[in-house]
Each structure stands twice: as C-alpha cells, then as structure tokens.
C-alpha cells in the first residue's frame, strides 16, 4: 500500500511542479508593462531620448585629433592623430596590436572593450593582429563615413546625429484599436504565400 501512496504523491507533486513551471513568471503580465511590452517608465525614458543628439564612440576619438581646437578635423590632423593612436594601441611596442591590446585601447578610448570599430574592422587581412597600416586604413574609413558633405573636413556637427525613435518604441500602438497590427499580409489578413 505504501508504494501506491508514494506513486500517487509523486504524480500529484509532478503535476503541480509542471503547472507552476508552465505558468507566467511572477505576478502581472509578461514583458513588464500593461499588456506586455516595455516595463513601466521605459516609455518616458525612450521619449526623452527621441530627438537627442548622439555620437558613436569612434567620434570621441576623432574629435580628439583636432590639434588646433577649431572644432573641425582635417586629413592632416587625422594622420597625426592616427600616429599617436598607434602608440597608445601598441602597448608593448612590438609593431602589432593584439586582441588584448585592442580591447584595452577600446575600453579606455572608446568607453567599452566591445564598442565599434571592432577587431574585425581593424584586422583587414584577418591575420589576428593589427598593423599600423590597418589602423590608418580603418581611421580613414571612419573619417570618410563621418565626412557627410565630402569636403575633406569633419566638423563636430558631422560627428553627431539626431536620434529619431519610431513611435512604437516609445509606447505607441500599431494597428487599429491599439496592440499589434492584425494579419500578416495578403488580402483578408492571412499569411502571404511563400
């Protein structure tokens, strides 16, 4: 009789455990806020960011190359700055930058070891180490990307961009009546043919 009781107890216990695991995690709707989605307060924080001006981490490095402090960066200043950057990157002065050296440099000068440009951006030949030429090539590419009007000079205004968030990220609702838009394309809201 004790085996039957034990089996019944284990069955009921297992069923309760599975039910608890299958239910939502904790009180309230999943995903944070009412109806899911962002946690309360996130919409306000995102709304504050909408329209804000931001700069990529590499923009901080490029701005630091402005030797005459006139608010703009020329190609000559870029070349001088890149030479100084190479010395900062190649900490052991062995004429190559290892992943460890690049991570330390990125952490200090970009603000994070995982900030871009990454090792893959710098290591153009895929050798696993970075040469001074590869550093210059990447910094020239960053300069060209930043030089939005192509005049060979990068201004502070070209190093920043305005952040415009889609209204749905700020808590706006898609589709009629709020919530997610209905249907997945095609007439009648059905799935589009594949």
Steps between C-alpha positions, in 0.01 A plus 500: 500500500786741568622463140160609369488797736854598407421475126186710546694764696775518233239528224317787673830670590625471137172639366522799737862561406424491128205735545713748693773488233253547216338810650617860456806602699379709790201728547374725226519471125809371325742745348483766766233762441124479458418259221864395468767702323718745682519525877328797662709815466684378189273696269586823678871424487481422128292811437774708663753351257291575192663793323814480713839536335738208528852417386658165426796415725749541212376859462652577841837375377479695174399819683811460715721528190394864448850639569416870451173471696295672231214248516592327175732216401712512185671205329837631624370500858363150443845376391668654805230369729521149352876493563442590865216248520732226376737565791206478744376177340834316472571492872791257481654675194534179297363661179169311516186540707362182652138441595592562864664832413205601283253412776696708752517792256128477418409486868704813571440711188164376368348444843450124463705203382202398285445840336543537126716503299580144600798277434333382180482860379869563567642158404453539125715201401355265764842421646388527862723800563473860386768700321547877504385507136177320595438752779551788256274335240220458755534852636493637143182300437347642820602849387341448156177373661488799734573751219138517391544785250824358357702820537799327665429660838297343781316748721353430841158522340594212270610286795157504664158392382150554623324200644148462362320205653199342333183576695444128575828488698370785714182319589290577196263230393489358150188408313140604559388490860852471641709193547678323220381544143276215396581263216823415328440643158291396205128561454294429809801515733612147431856397447663601177581208269853366531 
